[in-house]
Amino acid sequence: MKIILMITFFSFFKILKFKACDGWTNAANESIWNFLIHTPACKEYLWCLKNLSDESHTGMFLAKELEEVIEQIGSEKFCAIVSDAGANIQNAHKIITEKYPNILNVHCIAHSINLISKDICNTSFANKILTRCNTIVTYFKKSHQGGAALKKEAKICNISGGGLKRWVNTQWHTMFDCVDSIRRHKEVLEKLQTDYENLLPQAILTILRSRAFFDDVRALAFALHPIKKAILTLESQSCTLADCLLGLAQLGAAIKTLPENDYCVFVVNPLQYSINVMLNLQIHYIY
């Protein structure tokens, strides 16, 4: 049995292709980094988790951490390292690729598209709608009476998909969840502004009664939906180059739905960014 396990262990590493690393800060304010192994068979394995809270995350330090894992497994078994585009981790990648020419530096496509969604959300049109949606969500999350009224009417109207949703500042694709939750509750919110007029604060009533508010919400949700869909697809283990191409095509079509003034200012950089993203995708496809 031990021999079989050792052979399986060896065979697994012989087909090993990609290594991915990422870091985050947990609730205890600790800097945790994970190191994942990807194989051509679309299998993903968590190699290790490291608490790097005591260290300064310079490119040199991260390169040493990467090299430690690479040497444990064998550099000849790797063809690429994948991560986000942070300056420190990219500097670490440069150090690694110079020492190991067979290991390529590849950016994370899902993270790249997430940055495109950030650019969309920073346009004046999107920022205005997101600010208003956030004001509405915050009120109903904090107000006991308002939240109870919303849940009551949502149940009567058979609203599906959950309640109003907040967005996470560092996860720009969650902007779609926030805007779409407002879109789904259109009937409920319109009823609240008439039947519960004395309950809702003036700031909320002003937003709900503003001209074309719900039309703008629907337009922004339409523009953000391909990003949400693309990121979920690209994070799956069965993702292919065709999925990436289709996701970018849908994203380009969604960008064109933005108002003309925002479209003219915004569209050039993301399209160029998408080209750079596709160049990196070809590396995934070839290897």
Buried (B, 14 or more C-beta within 10 A) or exposed (E): EEEEEEEEEEEBEEEBBBBBBBBEEEEEEEBBBBBBBBBEEEEEEEBBEBEBEEEEBEBEBBBBBBBEBBEEBEBEBBBBBBBBEBEBBBBBBEBBBEEBEEBBBBBBBBBBBBBBBBBBBEBEBBEEBBEBBBBBBEBBBEBEEBBEBBBEBBEEBEBEEEBBBBBEEEEBBBBBBBBBBBBBBBBBBBBBBEEBEEBBEEEBBBBBEEEEBBEBBBBBBBBBBBBBBBBEBBEEEEBBBEBBEBBBEBBBEBBEEBEEEBBEEBBEEBBEBBEEBBEBBEBBEEE
